[in-house]
Structures are given as C-alpha cells and as structure tokens.
Amino acid sequence: MATVTDNVLIPLPDLTLPKEFAWQVRFVANVDEQLRRLRSSGHFQPPRFFGYFFQGRRPVGVAGNWVVTLDPSPQLNALPSIVERLTHGLYTITSESLESVPDFILVHDSLDGACWLWRFSYGLRFVEASEPVSRDGNFNGS
C-alpha cells in the first residue's frame, strides 16, 4: 500500500491536452509579461513539460523556474473535474486552500499532449528541472 510520501506516478491515457495548452491558458504570455516588468531582454523558452494544479480555486502553472498564477478559463477550470472523473475520485490536483498544495500535480508533455499525475513534491521537482538528474544529482545516462 502506498504511503503519502511515496513517489506515485499515475498515467492518464484518456487525458490528452493540446500541445499548445500552455499558450492557450496564457502561461507563456504571463511569463513573458513578468520578464518585461523585470526589464529583461530575454524571452521565455518554454520547456517540454508543464505542471498544473489548483490552490483552492486558483489555477497555477509551473515550468522550469516559473510558477505562475493563471487566469481562470473554461479549459483550466475543467481540469480538476476531469482528473477526478478519470480517477473515479481517487486523486485530485486541487488543494483545500490558497495556503496549501494538493496531493498531486498534473504533468503535461507538450511534445505529444500526454498527461499523468505525479505526487506533488516529485512532480514539482520534475517540471522545475531543466536537465535530467539522478538521485545523487548527477546524470550519466544510465
């Protein structure tokens, strides 16, 4: 039986998001706006993987070093109920309040649209990573 601290990854083969979902929900635009406010001359280079969750009713997106509160939209607002329906109510990407995080994060692969749930702390580390690393912090390809 899995405990709360176990690294749990749950495939969601029946959930595919559009490859351009991060653009559709303005994740990329919000990061670019923040970069402009910081007077950065750079441009956000979207990674392959994005994470989505809700703190209370507030949608949040994560990719690389960026955690962005997203504007509610029909596409985003549907995600929690879709996840709960597909998992028969066993898993959620929504926390109780703005001060807490959910048990799981929805990870989206923008290469093919695939989605899965990952225990929040592990999934967050995954979507924040810019390079694959092993447990000891090194990657040697094996």
C-alpha positions as CSV (number, residue, x, y, z in Angstrom):
1,M,0.0,0.0,0.0
2,A,1.4,3.4,-0.9
3,T,2.0,6.0,1.8
4,V,1.7,9.7,1.5
5,T,5.5,10.1,0.9
6,D,5.7,7.5,-1.9
7,N,6.8,8.7,-5.3
8,V,3.5,7.9,-7.1
9,L,3.1,8.4,-10.8
10,I,-0.3,7.7,-12.4
11,P,-0.7,7.6,-16.2
12,L,-3.8,9.3,-17.6
13,P,-4.1,7.7,-21.1
14,D,-7.6,9.1,-21.5
15,L,-6.4,12.7,-21.0
16,T,-4.5,14.4,-23.7
17,L,-4.2,18.2,-23.7
18,P,-3.3,20.2,-26.8
19,K,0.4,20.5,-27.4
20,E,-0.1,24.3,-27.2
21,F,-2.0,24.2,-24.0
22,A,0.5,26.4,-22.1
23,W,0.0,29.1,-24.8
24,Q,-3.8,28.7,-24.8
25,V,-4.1,29.3,-21.0
26,R,-1.6,32.2,-21.2
27,F,1.2,30.6,-19.2
28,V,3.8,31.6,-21.7
29,A,2.3,35.1,-22.1
30,N,2.2,35.6,-18.3
31,V,5.9,34.6,-18.0
32,D,6.8,36.9,-20.9
33,E,4.9,39.8,-19.2
34,Q,6.8,39.2,-16.0
35,L,10.1,39.3,-17.9
36,R,9.1,42.6,-19.4
37,R,8.2,44.0,-16.0
38,L,11.6,42.9,-14.8
39,R,13.1,44.8,-17.8
40,S,14.7,41.6,-19.0
41,S,15.8,41.5,-22.6
42,G,15.3,37.7,-22.7
43,H,12.4,35.7,-23.9
44,F,10.9,32.7,-22.1
45,Q,12.0,29.4,-23.8
46,P,9.1,27.0,-23.0
47,P,10.3,23.6,-21.8
48,R,8.8,20.3,-22.8
49,F,6.9,19.6,-19.5
50,F,4.4,21.8,-17.7
51,G,2.7,21.2,-14.4
52,Y,-0.8,22.4,-13.4
53,F,-2.6,22.4,-10.1
54,F,-5.1,24.4,-8.1
55,Q,-4.6,26.1,-4.8
56,G,-8.2,26.4,-3.6
57,R,-9.9,27.7,-6.8
58,R,-6.8,29.4,-8.1
59,P,-5.1,27.7,-11.1
60,V,-1.3,27.6,-11.0
61,G,1.1,26.6,-13.8
62,V,4.8,25.5,-13.3
63,A,7.6,25.1,-15.8
64,G,11.3,25.5,-15.2
65,N,11.9,28.3,-12.7
66,W,8.5,29.8,-13.2
67,V,5.4,29.4,-11.0
68,V,2.6,31.4,-12.4
69,T,-0.9,32.1,-11.2
70,L,-3.1,31.6,-14.2
71,D,-6.4,33.4,-15.1
72,P,-9.3,31.1,-14.8
73,S,-10.6,29.8,-18.1
74,P,-13.1,27.1,-19.1
75,Q,-10.1,24.9,-20.2
76,L,-8.3,25.3,-16.9
77,N,-11.4,25.1,-14.7
78,A,-12.4,21.8,-16.3
79,L,-9.1,20.0,-15.3
80,P,-9.9,19.2,-11.7
81,S,-13.3,17.6,-12.5
82,I,-11.7,15.7,-15.5
83,V,-9.0,14.3,-13.3
84,E,-11.4,13.3,-10.6
85,R,-13.7,11.7,-13.1
86,L,-10.9,9.7,-14.8
87,T,-9.6,8.5,-11.5
88,H,-13.0,7.8,-10.0
89,G,-12.5,10.4,-7.3
90,L,-9.3,8.8,-6.0
91,Y,-6.9,11.7,-7.0
92,T,-7.1,15.4,-7.1
93,I,-5.0,18.3,-8.3
94,T,-6.8,20.8,-6.0
95,S,-5.9,21.8,-2.5
96,E,-8.2,22.8,0.2
97,S,-7.0,26.4,0.4
98,L,-4.6,29.0,-1.0
99,E,-2.1,28.2,1.7
100,S,-1.7,24.5,0.9
101,V,-0.8,22.4,-2.1
102,P,-2.7,19.4,-3.5
103,D,-1.5,15.8,-3.2
104,F,-0.9,15.6,-6.9
105,I,0.2,17.8,-9.8
106,L,-0.9,17.2,-13.4
107,V,2.1,16.9,-15.6
108,H,1.7,17.8,-19.3
109,D,4.1,16.8,-22.1
110,S,3.8,19.5,-24.7
111,L,5.6,17.2,-27.2
112,D,2.7,14.8,-27.6
113,G,0.0,16.1,-25.2
114,A,0.2,13.2,-22.8
115,C,-0.7,13.7,-19.2
116,W,-0.1,12.0,-15.9
117,L,-0.5,12.7,-12.2
118,W,2.6,12.7,-10.0
119,R,2.8,13.1,-6.2
120,F,3.1,16.8,-5.8
121,S,6.6,17.2,-4.5
122,Y,8.1,14.8,-7.0
123,G,6.1,16.2,-10.0
124,L,7.0,19.7,-9.0
125,R,10.8,18.9,-9.0
126,F,10.3,17.2,-12.3
127,V,8.7,20.1,-14.1
128,E,11.1,22.6,-12.4
129,A,14.2,20.7,-13.6
130,S,15.9,21.9,-16.7
131,E,18.2,18.9,-17.0
132,P,17.6,15.2,-16.0
133,V,19.4,14.3,-12.8
134,S,19.8,11.1,-10.8
135,R,19.1,10.7,-7.1
136,D,22.7,11.8,-6.3
137,G,22.4,14.9,-8.5
138,N,24.5,13.5,-11.4
139,F,23.3,12.2,-14.7
140,N,25.4,9.7,-16.5
141,G,22.8,8.4,-19.0
142,S,22.4,5.0,-17.2
